[in-house]
Amino acid sequence: MSTATRYKHVRSEVDQVCKELGRDPEEVLLLAVSKTVDVDQVQLAIDAGAKAFGENRPDELVRKQKAFPDMEWHFIGNIQSRRIPDIVSAATLIHSVCKEAHLAKIDAAAGAIGKCQRVLLEVNVSGEESKSGFEPSEVKGIIERARSLEHVKIEGLMSMAPRAEDELINTTFLGLASLEKELNGAFPQESDTARLSALSMGMTEDWPVALRYGSTIVRIGRAIFSDSFENA
Ligand SMILES: *Cc1c(COP(=O)(O)O)cnc(C)c1O
């Protein structure tokens, strides 16, 4: 199976699961995580219909965004302060903000190039030591304090489920969706633009579960780009 075939297969599976759940497939972004492949594979995915890609290294994000400037390039990796200007120069959406100090730096970098940077806050719902992300209880205060940043728009939340039994995965996705709902209720809406609407959750192993809990962005790498997913 080729990258193009795998991409189309995943896209139709996502559409199918949406239909079963009574969800509109148009409201779910399939993010093709291209971090392990080069531009030739990205081109094949584009030919098959992909429009949005995820990268976890600033250099690769910048390089591939330059090669395909009409696509969306999302940053999903660990953020180092000194790389923030590079990330902001290329990222459509940053999924992985997990230090409050980085919001002010993103604001400054975005302001310098006349951009408003869309971001998600990464939340460590499962509480695993090894995972990055804000604690759920911190998020409300962070959003309140980030209100004054003119060049940052917090659009939603992101999380990674533990590699564990189904029940823990369900709990993580349900926990993130509930947190977003709670936050939207906690901020009586001044305007619809302040509402959190994005939920980035679900990867190759667990995206159908994530869709069930309301995911709006599934980040899928191996099922699209890995040869070992021939029979996916
Ligand atoms: C690599 C990666 C993915 C994609 O993982 P797959 O299991 O290959 O689908 C999704 N999200 C993040 C943050 C990643 O680093």
PDBQT file of the ligand as one rigid body, heavy atoms in Angstrom, charges set to zero:
ROOT
HETATM    1  C1  LIG A 301       4.014  11.451  16.547  1.00  0.00    +0.000 C 
HETATM    2  C2  LIG A 301       2.833  12.128  17.133  1.00  0.00    +0.000 A 
HETATM    3  C3  LIG A 301       1.543  11.829  16.697  1.00  0.00    +0.000 A 
HETATM    4  C4  LIG A 301       1.243  10.746  15.674  1.00  0.00    +0.000 C 
HETATM    5  O1  LIG A 301       1.394   9.492  16.261  1.00  0.00    +0.000 OA
HETATM    6  P1  LIG A 301       1.019   8.138  15.478  1.00  0.00    +0.000 P 
HETATM    7  O2  LIG A 301       0.911   7.126  16.556  1.00  0.00    +0.000 OA
HETATM    8  O3  LIG A 301       2.125   7.889  14.513  1.00  0.00    +0.000 OA
HETATM    9  O4  LIG A 301      -0.281   8.375  14.783  1.00  0.00    +0.000 OA
HETATM   10  C5  LIG A 301       0.495  12.536  17.257  1.00  0.00    +0.000 A 
HETATM   11  N1  LIG A 301       0.698  13.501  18.200  1.00  0.00    +0.000 NA
HETATM   12  C6  LIG A 301       1.925  13.809  18.635  1.00  0.00    +0.000 A 
HETATM   13  C7  LIG A 301       2.075  14.863  19.661  1.00  0.00    +0.000 C 
HETATM   14  C8  LIG A 301       3.038  13.137  18.125  1.00  0.00    +0.000 A 
HETATM   15  O5  LIG A 301       4.256  13.445  18.583  1.00  0.00    +0.000 OA
ENDROOT
TORSDOF 0
